[in-house]
């Protein structure tokens, strides 16, 4: 019971701090939920009993998105009037279960104001590590900053790296933290040697980045990454191996080859 009491204190305290526009408070709530043992929640089961093979979380839809409802303490469970089964679990484990199906988590839907929804993209951040993914909502645009030396060198090195199919770019402004330049990597091969060659390509190119400009990479094959999804839908490649290989497109789009390159 003491572990549950700790969870109640930490998660519910952070939950009370969240108001519209307070992304710092929302991020603190995510950190509390991501902490093993102290980030416990009470998942409401629509079918079955806790631990049984047929156990199934409840579900609700808000503005077209799916969520699994939960409560944040035994007291909130009592207040909700829920009369079916439930299970007390780490939010970290629930996040790993829900986000691949594009389901979020809804905290205390019975509460005044309707509770708070955690979208599936943020559950993915909890499941994979909050510091590894930018804090949303993200503002994504075409980069306005001019860094032709970097793009030129990266294009040269990409052409020498057979695993690379295309490169795309975006300017990412997280809700919290510094904006950065994202490079989308679309590859033919994800074997360890191929991954190592792509990593070496970036290391060989990053020296041309001006001081103070953060650069990150994103795998275009990631079906859950919001930056990769935006790049697929909105960004034209600035390097395309197959387009460069076609004689009819020798003068194609993007930055031109560096003199002496391919």
Buried (B, 14 or more C-beta within 10 A) or exposed (E): EEEBEBBBEBBBEBBEEBEEEEBEBBBBBBBBBBBEEBBBBBBBBEEBEEEEEEBEBBBBEEEEBBBBBBBBBBEBBEEBEBEEBBBBBBBBBBBBBBBEEBBBBBBBBBBEEEBBBBBBBBBBBBBBEBEEBBBBBBEBEEBEEEBEBBBBBBBBBBBEBEBBBBBBBBBBBBBEEEBBBBBBBBBEBEEEEBBEBBEEBBEBBEEBBEEEBEBEBBBBEBEBBBBBBBBBEEBEBBBBBEBBEEEEEEEBEBBEBBEEEE
